[in-house]
Amino acid sequence: MVEVNNLTMRFASQLLFEDISLKLDVAKRYGLIGANGAGKSTFMKILAKQLEPTSGNVSIQSGLKVGVLSQNQYAYEEFTLKDAVLVGNKRLYDAIKEKEDLYINGDFEDEKVNDRLAELEIICAEEDPTYEVDVTIEKILCALGFDISMHTDLMSSLAGGEKFKILLAQVLYPKPDVLFLDEPTNNLDLEAISWLEEQLKRHEGTMVVISHDRHFLNAVCTHILDVDFRKIREFSGNYDDWYIASNLIVKQQELEQNKKLKEKEELEAFVRRFSANASKAKQATSRQKRLEKLNIEDLKVSSRRDPSIVFKARREIGNEVLEVENITKSYGDLQVLKNINFKMEKGDKIALIGPNGIGKSTLLNILMHQIQADSGVVKWGATIETSYFPQNTTDIIKGEEPLFEWLQGYDTNKDLDEIRKCLGRMLFSGEEQKKSIENISGGEKHRMMLSKMMLQKGNFLVLDEPDNHLDLEAIIALGEGLYNFVGNVVCVTHDRELIDAFANRIIELKPDGSYLDFKGDYEAYKEHIGA
């Protein structure tokens, strides 16, 4: 069990939360939610004893094994994949490595060496009583998409997203009693996310997880911790249950305030009218006392803000939209796309899915003429005006100019008032619009790119993982924006709620080079493949 007592956290003059007291119980899986900047990751670091609070304390029941998802993808570059997972149980890892070294270099005539080997065997038996460490790690790595042939490769051979999978395996392998996970679905494909959900649903201890994936929170969480109003409130149920309950609380607070305001008006009117009337003086005095006791609190302002994402096409699409014929692409000996063919009709909104590294971004880059296919043809209709959200948005949005000037740089003919209104819809208020591009976060850069797309008014939207770095409110708004958009869409995403929101066609790229082109929504697609 984890206990939080009178916790307060400040950064300089900024108060994140104050006087928080909670008990996080065994067999409960808590989803930690809140707006970007509300303090979710800070609270998680305090729970994990990685950060000292301003005041208060966190206590974890003695003897419990704690697992914390590491965020440093480059901490294990010289480890093999297998060893990077094994080091999640540091005691077992150290014992195995020391034992291996003694068997190779030890002097077996030395009694101390033999005594030490016996001690190490006891440690291994205590940490791995069934002697199944190799099999267990092998199963985890295979489930995350790493073939057995890769298990002795070095971590340095992996791309960043694949390294993160190993860190996830590292924290899950020891089966900790208390589990702290900050954005575990980042960089995971749909198959890996489904695997993770099943693993976490079987977790018998205490778990706290931060995620912007609504489907994941609904599948995994038994309780929600909501960081808002400088407090952390606990709700029973998953994300959808929290959403219903929190909205009901707001409605009740509004009704209570309106009731008190009405009573205040009536009391004030009576006092004004009859305070000088001798026959009513006693009643007026009584009402004056009631008026003084009437406590009308201001409704607290939530840190959550819902962006307004509205895509409008400047030009209507004609009958010819997009035709992709026999697209093939290789990188050296690795073939990522093989004879990809599809034709888009007016109104098609495609979710492009498949495992990481399968070629989804490559295909979008070919469509947008960012890279050249080895063979094949991309035919765009004459009326098509594309607007593109690249995967490396956080890297390409840079500079020292204010936000509004950065947007204006893409179209100097754009009215500044229109630019400012667009930024406002994406939650950049007056003074924030003057911030320098170099000083904004990854999530803010994604909102800037969406602002740019709204201003461009293209009739064909191409998006590569736009939901990365966005909070739940922004992802929901993006789904609504894509659904209401009168035009065509191709979007790569691993967020199932986002796919559900807009897609009427699914194209899945498969590891064997084949692909499935399914005309229908995501639920129908899952039924079709028997998922």
KAQUI-V433749 format. One line per field, one symbol per residue. ss: DSSP state (H for helix, E for strand, C for the rest). burial: 1 if it has 16 or more other ideal C-beta (glycine too) atoms within 10 Angstrom, else 0. A space follows every 10 residues. Layout:
BEGIN
ss=???
burial=???
END
This chain:
BEGIN
ss=CEEEEEEEEE ECCEEEEEEE EEEECCCCEE EEECCCCCCH HHHHHHHCCC CCCCEEEEEE CCCCCEEECC CCCCCCCCCE HHHHHHCCCH HHHHHHHHHH HHHHHCCCCC HHHHHHHHHH HHHHHHHCCC CCHHHHHHHH HHHCCCCHHH CCCEHHHCCH HHHHHHHHHH HHHCCCCEEE EECCCCCCCH HHHHHHHHHH HCCCCEEEEE CCCHHHHHHH CCEEEEEECC EEEEEECCHH HHHHHHHHHH HHHHHHHHHH HHHHHHHHHH HHHHCCCHHH HHHHHHHHHH HHHCCCCCCC CCCCCCCCCC CCCCCCCCCC CEEEEEEEEE ECCEEEEEEE EEEECCCCEE EEECCCCCCH HHHHHHHCCC CCCCEEEEEE CCCCCEEEEC CCHHHHCCCC CEHHHHHHCC CCCCCHHHHH HHHHHCCCCC HHHHCEHHHC CHHHHHHHHH HHHHHHCCCE EEEECCCCCC CHHHHHHHHH HHHHCCCEEE EECCCHHHHH HHCCEEEEEC CCCCEEEEEC CHHHHHHHHC C
burial=0101001010 0000011001 0101000111 1111111111 1111111100 0010010101 0000011111 0010010011 1111111110 0110110110 0100010000 0000001001 0011001100 0010011101 1011110001 1000100100 0111111111 1111111111 1111111111 1111111011 0010111111 1111111111 1111111101 0110101110 1110110000 0000000000 0000001001 1001000000 0001001000 0000000000 0011001010 1010001001 1101001110 0000011101 0101010111 1111111111 1111111000 0010010001 1001011111 1011001000 0011111100 0001000011 0111111100 0010001001 0011111111 1111110111 1111111111 1111111111 1100101111 1111111111 1111111110 0000100100 1100100000 0
END
